């Protein structure tokens, strides 16, 4: 059974943390998606498609 403290911490991580600058990494293909001004760029360059 999950306790209240764990659920509070999980809520904080999932919904209250805002990344301004950084990188998201896809766990399936290890592709890096840059985050700038809080916005992830999830578009692939033309050479990355296909």
N, C-alpha and C positions, 0 to 999 in steps of 0.2 A: 504494500500500500504506500502511496506517495504522501509524504507529510507536507504540511502547509509551508514550511520554510523552503523546501525544494521547489514547490509550485510557484512561490513568489520569485525565487531566483530565476527559474525558467522563464516566467513571464517577463522579467526584466531583460534577460538576454535576447529573447525573441522579439519583443515589442518596444523596448525603451532605449536600446542602444542605437545610435545613429552614427554611421561611419562617414566622415567627411572626405577623407583621402585614403586610398589604399587599393587593394586588389582582392577580387573574389576569384577563387580557383574552383573549377568544375571538378567534382570528385570522380567523374567518369572518364573524362578525356584530359584532365590536367591543364585545360586552356585557362589562361589568365584574362580576367575581365577587369579593366581599370575602373576605379571609383574616383570621380572628381567632383568637388562641390556637392557631395552627397548623392550623386547620380551615377549609377553603374552604367558603363557603356557595354552593352551586350551584343552589339553589332559585330559581325565578322568582316574582316577585310576581304576584298575580292579574291586574293590569292589563298585565303583560308577556307573558301567554300568549295565543296566537292570532294 
